[in-house]
Structures are given as C-alpha cells and as structure tokens.
C-alpha cells in the first residue's frame, strides 16, 4: 500500500516537473521576443518621447516635497 502511494507521488512529482519545464520554456520564449523587440525599436525616437514625458511629470510634481 505504501509503494502505491509512493508511485502516485512520483507520478505527481514528474507531472509537476514537466509543467515547470513547459512554463520555463514559455517564459524564455517571451523574454526572447521582448529582447528582439527592444533591439528593433527606434531608440532615438523613444529617447525624445521619454524626455518629453519625464519633463511633463516633473512639471506636475511640487518642488518643495520632502521625501
């Protein structure tokens, strides 16, 4: 009876490991896609946009805020 539980436990453990591998592969694929996207974006244009939005945010924040 304990050997049946052990084999059931081993089956569940193996299934969990397979799910972990599949999840890791999906995460790796997503990170690869993000890496390619970051490499292909127009950094010059995004630099200007970020500077603009950071400047707008800076205008909204009061100057005498104590952190």
FIGURO-807952 format. One record per residue (C-alpha): y negated, z, x; chain; residue in one letter. Coordinates in steps of 0.5 Angstrom, whole numbers. Layout:
<recs>
      v      w      u  unit  code
      Y      Z      X     A     A
...
</recs>
This chain:
<recs>
      v      w      u  unit  code
      0      0      0     A     X
     -5      2      6     A     X
     -3     -5      9     A     X
     -5     -9      3     A     X
    -12     -5      3     A     X
    -13     -7     10     A     X
    -11    -14      9     A     X
    -16    -14      3     A     X
    -21    -11      7     A     X
    -20    -16     13     A     X
    -21    -22      8     A     X
    -27    -19      5     A     X
    -30    -18     12     A     X
    -28    -25     14     A     X
    -32    -28      8     A     X
    -38    -24     10     A     X
    -38    -26     17     A     X
    -37    -33     14     A     X
    -43    -32     10     A     X
    -47    -29     15     A     X
    -46    -36     19     A     X
    -48    -40     14     A     X
    -54    -36     13     A     X
    -56    -36     20     A     X
    -55    -44     20     A     X
    -60    -45     14     A     X
    -65    -40     18     A     X
    -64    -44     24     A     X
    -65    -51     20     A     X
    -71    -48     17     A     X
    -74    -46     24     A     X
    -73    -53     27     A     X
    -76    -56     21     A     X
    -82    -52     22     A     X
    -82    -53     29     A     X
    -82    -60     28     A     X
    -88    -59     23     A     X
    -92    -55     28     A     X
    -91    -60     33     A     X
    -93    -66     29     A     X
   -100    -63     25     A     X
   -107    -65     28     A     X
   -109    -59     32     A     X
   -116    -62     33     A     X
   -117    -62     25     A     X
   -114    -55     24     A     X
   -118    -52     29     A     X
   -124    -54     25     A     X
   -121    -52     19     A     X
   -119    -45     21     A     X
   -126    -44     25     A     X
   -130    -46     18     A     X
   -125    -41     14     A     X
   -126    -36     19     A     X
   -133    -37     19     A     X
   -134    -36     12     A     X
   -129    -30     12     A     X
   -134    -27     17     A     X
   -140    -28     12     A     X
   -137    -24      7     A     X
   -135    -18     11     A     X
   -140    -13     11     A     X
   -143    -12     18     A     X
   -143     -4     18     A     X
   -136     -3     16     A     X
   -133      3     20     A     X
   -126      2     22     A     X
</recs>
